[in-house]
Amino acid sequence: MIPDAREIHRVITASVRELLETARLEAQAGPMDVADIERLIFRAAAPIVHSVSPLTEAQRGELLPNIVRLMLAAFLEEHAR
């Protein structure tokens, strides 16, 4: 089943919000090293990757700039809160 654009947007936004919230909480416990940050990013990326997995490689390639744009927009929106 090809994912709906609104669903992909929802997944990206939710993943970025969860990433930032988790990073805030973990940073309260002390400094985070590179491995901690990579773990958080990998965990946040998994639902995004899964949401586009039904698409062909070419379709995913075409969507990549929009996915990055949505991730950055979600980051800025959440950071502004």
URPEQUI-V491009 format. One line per field, one symbol per residue. ss: DSSP state (h for helix, s for strand, l for the rest). phi: phi as a letter, one per 20 degrees, with the letter a starting at -180 (. if undefined). Layout:
ss=???
phi=???
//
This chain:
ss=llllhhhhhhhhhhhhhhhhhhhhhhhhlllllhhhhhhhhhhhhhhhhhhhllllhhhhhhhhhhhhhhhhhhhhhhhhl
phi=.fffgfffffffffffffgfffffffffeqgdegfffffffgfffgfffffdffffgfffffeggfffgffffffffffff
//
